[in-house]
Each structure stands twice: as C-alpha cells, then as structure tokens.
Amino acid sequence: GDVSAGLPAFVPGNRFSIMMKQKSAGAAMGAFGKMKRMSNLMMAAAKIQKRAKKRINALKLLQQMQDLVSMKWISALQARFMLDKYTKMIGISSEDMKLKLNLTCSLHQRIVDLYNFDIVLGALDLEEQAHIINRLGWLNTWSPIKPDTYYELSQSRREERLVSKALLHLAVEEPGDNWWNETFQWNRFDKVIPGWELPITWFTESGMPSKGILKLEYYSGEGEGKHECAPRWRLRNALSGLVLAPCPEFLRCDERDEDGNWKYRSQLRSKYNQLTTAQKMLASGGIMLNYREGEGNKKRII
C-alpha cells in the first residue's frame, strides 16, 4: 500500500509538525556531513597512495643509480649532473630529502677529483649541505685547494678546529685581506664579540681556544688577483695532506705567467665532454635522465 498515507500530514503552525520537520532536516544534514567526511578521507587516501607510488619509483631509480655508479669512477661535474637530473625528474619534496642525501653520499665515494666536491654541494641548500658535512665529515668534503666559501666552525670539534688552523695558515701566507666579515662567539647562544679580529695568540696551540664558534668568509681573489689577493699553491698542496682530497698534479707548484702574475686553474680541463659521458653511462645502465619539455608541458624522455 501507500506508505505516505500512514504519515501525519504537515500542518502549518502545529507544534508537532514543526518538530518533525526540524528533525528531518537535522537528519539530512547529518547524513550530508558523513558523506563529506567520507569524501575527504577518500581524497586523502588517494594522495597518500600517489605519494607512496612516487616514493617507490624514486627509491627504484636511486638503487639503479647507486648500483651503476658503484662500478664507475666519475668527476664532480658528472656527479652534479646526476644529482640535478635525479632531483628534477623525481621532484623530491622536503619529506624525501633523505633520498637526495643518500645519492650524494654514494656519488662522493666514486668522485676522482674530490677537491671539486664544492660543485656537488652547490646542488644542495644550506640545510642539506649541513647534513652532508655532518655525515661525511669536514676533512672528507673540504679541500684547501678551493677554500673560497663561508664557514661556521666550532673549535670544540677536532675536524672543524683543523680547518680553522688551515684557514689561519692561508690567511698569513697568502697576500691580501683573505678573512672577510670574521666573527667569534663562545657558543651559539652568546652574542658575537663586538669588533673581534684575529688575535696573535691564535698562532700557537695553547693560545687558540678549544671552544667557541668562528664565522668567516675566505677570499683569494677569484683567480684574477682582485683586492690584491692570490693563492699560494705550494702551501695549499701541503695542507691537502690534512684532507681526503689530494692536490692535483698541475697545482703542486706555484706558477707565474709571462707578466709575473700568479696563474689560477681551479679544475681539470678534459678534451671529453663530461656531461655527455655521464649521460651515456647512465643510458647504458637503462637510466634515461635527459628530458625536455614536450607539448602541453609534459616531460618527455629522449
């Protein structure tokens, strides 16, 4: 029979009829709220699934690259190429920073010109650089061959203290004003000592403090003798004995050009195209990292 025939009719102004209408509206809103929450949960689950699939693909590619690089020797420029392409293709987020750092550590083990490792570090932001230096150590990532950069060195840590001593020797022997914007503070929570300059007491082991934070930027003229600064290769060669990266053969003695100016060569010049070599090496292992933007802003592997 007709079910609606047994329901009470709505009578305007009737108290019972008004209560029944409000109750029906509340039940409808409750059902709508449940459906909306269910829809949000399904969308969140889809995002998680997509992110998980993307991470699995990133892990697979990382393992492929690690396996391939483990059997090759590469240059720092090739390592930078691989790191840049891996990051750009996978689209690593801050949550997956560990993958990028793991690849950097794997590449570090196979680089033949470690004095150029600053090229690889240039692909990382400051936080990522700090993670890599913490994992690998200052003496495995830094080279006195190319000291021109910014430093924050804790004198209570042996490696950072040795780097401070090396920079101290360089500042004394190399011409010009090499330490820029140097500051010192006893810990990271103290204020910087106002007007601080390198004291003469630091030139002795007992006079150099065993704690405190030294901050400075080292500058040696950019290879063009700017600000009357220039490198001294014999000293840098000697200081290379402190670190993992050896000094290259062509920089083991000071050289002057015909005008008497100091020569400055920061990295090897190869007759081979290093980027092309890296690309072919990866392609031989089934890894295609070179791409360009196709129609509709879609990435197309070539």
Summary of the structure (lengths in Angstrom):
residues: 302
radius of gyration: 31.3
end to end distance: 70.3
largest distance: 112.4
contacts: 788
relative contact order: 0.10
helix: 55%
strand: 9%
